[in-house]
Amino acid sequence: MMGNLDERAVLAYSQKIEIVALKTQIEALKERLSDAEGEVRTTEDRVALERIELKEATRELAEERGRVE
């Protein structure tokens, strides 16, 4: 009976350790996800700015072509 109780205590302890490890992994993954989301937002902002710059360059090119023709 006492051996069975010891086995359960060891199992419970190892499960607690595993839970702590999993929670640590979850927090690390949440941090990586947050970093990735920030990178996506930065990239989206850069793309939006480049689109604006492209539209302006296209407009200027059209104006220059209009002057030449």
C-alpha positions in Angstrom: 0.0 0.0 0.0 2.8 2.4 0.9 4.6 1.7 -2.3 1.5 2.5 -4.3 1.2 5.8 -2.5 4.8 6.6 -3.2 4.3 5.9 -6.9 1.4 8.2 -7.0 3.3 10.9 -5.2 6.2 10.6 -7.7 3.7 10.6 -10.6 2.0 13.7 -9.2 5.3 15.5 -8.7 6.5 14.6 -12.3 3.2 15.9 -13.7 3.6 19.2 -11.8 7.1 19.6 -13.2 5.8 18.8 -16.7 3.0 21.4 -16.2 5.5 24.1 -15.2 7.6 23.2 -18.2 4.6 23.4 -20.5 3.6 26.8 -19.1 7.1 28.1 -19.7 6.9 26.9 -23.3 3.5 28.6 -23.7 4.9 31.9 -22.4 7.9 31.6 -24.8 5.6 30.9 -27.7 3.3 33.8 -26.8 6.3 36.1 -26.8 7.5 34.8 -30.2 4.0 35.3 -31.5 3.9 38.8 -30.2 7.3 39.6 -31.8 6.1 38.1 -35.1 2.9 40.1 -35.1 5.0 43.3 -34.5 7.2 42.3 -37.5 4.1 41.8 -39.7 2.7 45.2 -38.7 6.1 46.8 -39.5 6.2 45.1 -42.8 2.6 46.1 -43.6 3.4 49.7 -42.8 6.5 49.6 -45.0 4.5 48.2 -47.9 1.8 50.8 -47.5 4.5 53.5 -47.6 6.1 52.0 -50.6 2.8 51.9 -52.4 2.3 55.6 -51.7 5.8 56.3 -53.0 5.1 54.2 -56.1 1.9 56.1 -56.8 3.7 59.4 -56.5 6.6 58.2 -58.7 4.0 56.9 -61.3 2.2 60.3 -61.2 5.5 62.2 -61.7 6.5 59.9 -64.6 3.1 60.5 -66.3 3.5 64.2 -65.9 7.0 64.1 -67.4 5.8 62.0 -70.3 3.0 64.4 -70.9 5.5 67.3 -71.1 7.7 65.4 -73.6 4.8 64.4 -75.9 
